[in-house]
Amino acid sequence: MKLDVIDIGIILIYFAVTIIIGFYVSKRASKNLNSYFLGGNTLPWYVLGISNASGMFDITGTMWLVYACVVYGLKSAWLPWLWPVFNQIFLMVFLSIWLRRSNVLTGAAWLATRFGKGRDTELAHISVVAFALVSAVGFLAYAFKGIGKFAAIFLPWDLSPDMYALIIMGLTAMYAVKGGMFSVVITEVLQFLVMTVASIAVGIIAMMRVSPDMLAGVVPAGWKSPWFGWQLNLNWNGILDSVNDKIVQDGYSLFALFFMMMLFKGVLVSLAGPAPNFDMQRVLATKDPREAGLMSAFVNVVLLFPRYLMVMGFTVLALVFLKPELQAMGANIDFEAILPLAITRFIPVGLMGVLLAGLLAAFMSTFAATLNAAPAYIVNDIYKRYFNADAEPRIYVYLSYIASLAVLILGIAFGFVVESINQVMLWIVSALWGGYTAANVLKWYWWRFNGYGYFWGMLSGIAAALAVPRIFPHLSELNAFPIILAVSTAGSILGCLLTRPTEESVLKEFYTHVRPWGIWKPVYDKVIQENPGFKKNSGFKRDAFNVAVGMIWQGALTVLPMFFVIKETRGTIVSIVALAMTSVILKRNWYDKLQGDTTLPGK
């Protein structure tokens, strides 16, 4: 594609401004590890929320969402539950608050607050560091694949997708490595503003060019509804016949069964808490537990509406105007190319530069956030813990630079060998998460669970996540999840029950500070003997109710812009009413009861 000089200029200016800002604020990151990885816990919750949302608004995921929306219509609103996207509701309601009360730098350091100091904690510590690094490399490979494919279509120079990915990753790494959390967060706010402007513009263009009658002529019955029966019942015969084959290939024909499996997996994964990535890092970077909950709620507010304006905008433009090109691909439609094709056809000069800058910003924010989070586990949880606990702060920061580059090189290396965006995404969200879930659910809600159980649960889970796809190559990633979960659960429980419990003093301190609900009665009885005024967390029923309401609230935020773009008046009104009702309930039953707890261990 040949870009206009104006568009090229906008993109180059955007890159220059981003790098300059990143370097300008980098001095604030060089004080110590807390400043480098958590911004010194000084950043406001709403800024961290925008930053977190920006990190989730990735270009690779947007390409996948456009594909899903083209094929499944409004039913695609359910597919992000694969991640699961509603884990942000669990975080908002209670898990971000619990996690922030721990007052640690990384997820691995959190283990000492739960299991104490001993051989079991060391083993657990090693396992979570390994998971953090494996998942970070996986996400970087995912980003590498997406940005290379995207850039090769749009940018005017005759370079391969892999070469484009190398160049753009290198430019982003310049400020992400140098400036740490401060650079990443400040640049992500700028990036999110650019993305929001681009998203609104795409939505408006789609609404102006596509009428409801035009769309009705190119989609099957049921495409405009998010509801489904036992079967998906989307028949593309006579429209785009090969899409039916894609639905069968995805394994979503029996959609109710797929939905139940997705919900089962999603609830368990959400109960486990955030993975040791940039999402957890944003929670730990907040000022106190109350702001941690607010930050997780704000992510939903700022992310969903603009993102789905863009997704649905490109979807309807592609379906109405690109049908001949898609039909010409025959049985081998490249669904990941739908977004780039739509951009080339429908975005005018000037806005093209803004849009491409926004999509590049989406990639850069996700990539920078991942690159900033992963090295904390190498420097804080390996080097500082095992080799040099008393080095000068600047030494740790310099080592963070080196660790960032090492993780980057590994991510790029894996990016060269994976075949598609979908391949990496499904492995991360299904197989790898199956290995993480059991141990990380049990650590929050069962007092008897110890570091040995955590280690063996994580070890067996990660091993199963790597082995099951090879043993059962034709088994889908989602269907592999129960097998991996069963292996990990067995490892967790056996490793726990065959070893002694965590020390009583550690359990009491953790329970007193974090105040989780769950099976904690033996510990509560001992705490209450020493501190009769202690009040246990009796909010399980309220939290469960708020999670259910929050999932409806989040769903309304998702489908509202989709209905809006396709001009479905009834769906738009129902979404607004649902959003208003759930917002009132959450205001009274969550926000008004959100404790302003600023008491943290060590403060």
C-alpha angles and dihedrals in degrees: 000000000000114000123206117250089246092056093047089050092052091050093048092047090050092052091048094049092047094051093045092051091046092053094041094060095037094096090071090058098055098071099086144319094283091055093044098048104023104025090243089289088277102113117106117250094241092053090050089047092055089045092051091047090049090053090053094047092080125165094230092053091046090054089051093048091052089052091049093048093050092052102035104024115204089348085073087075086081096052096079085066082083088077083034102242092187091068083092088067092054088048093048095049101046121324098074088052093051093046095049092050087066091067097208136139101234142010090255092054088052089067091071090059090053103037104021125220118320146095092288091054091049090054092046089048092054092049095053092046089053091049092048092052095044092050092045091052089048092052092047090051088049090052092045092055094048101044093046093052092045097046094047089061099046112027114084102228122097098244133133120254090250092052091050089050091051093051096046093044089050093052092048093046090057094072099025092058096040100043104035119194096345093056093043096049097043093047091045091058089054090045093050092052090053091048092049093052090049092048094051090048092052092048092051093048091051093049092049096048104036123060124196090251092053091052094045089059095059104040131068125246112283095026092113094052126081091205125096142179131218088298127040093238098197109141115189095179111139092014107059105342096186091061088074088060090051091053090052090046091052090052095231099121092103089051098172091057091046090048093052091049091047092049092047092051093041096053092049093047091048092050088055091065129230120333117245094269139097092301091061090042091058090051092051091047094061120104098243142345095275092055089047090060093045092049092054091049092049091055089067094047097052100034110047106051099050094039094054092044086062096041096050092040093057091040096058093041090053095046095048101039107021099050093110092053091048093047090050090061088065116191093349103065110170097221092181088064095058094089095050091046092052092050094052092052106041113028117090128222113283094021087058089062092048092047095048090046088051094050091045086049089054090056094043094051094051093043095046093047092051092044091051095048102048101058091058087074092052098046103031100031102036113020099034094038100045108019115026120006095168104049120134114270092245090058091058091048092050090049088051088060090053093045091051091054092048092052090046092053091050092049091051091048092055090044089063093058104043117093105212146003092246092053094057095040095053093046092052098046098040116021101031093041090052088064093048102046110072099051093043094050093049094049092065104040110031122063094200093061111107141184094271090055089049093050096048092042093052094041095050091042096051090045091051091047089056097040105041096065088054096044094044104027094168095051113104118241093245093050089048090058097081092051093050091044092051092051092047093046092051090050092048097050097041092046089050102044095044091058135054122274124261114275114280095233091055092049092049093049093048093047092047095050103036098032099201124179121230135079098344103121098120090053093043091053091055094045093051091052090059097035112028091180094061114118118207123220105266094168100105095112092045092047092048091050092048091050091053092048090044092055090054089046091051091046091053090051088053102048097037095077090041092055090042095056094048090045096238098161098188094049091047093052094046090049092050092049092048091048092049094048095047091045091056092049093049091046091057101034102035114015096042090049095044104122119230091222109170096160107113132173110269094022 
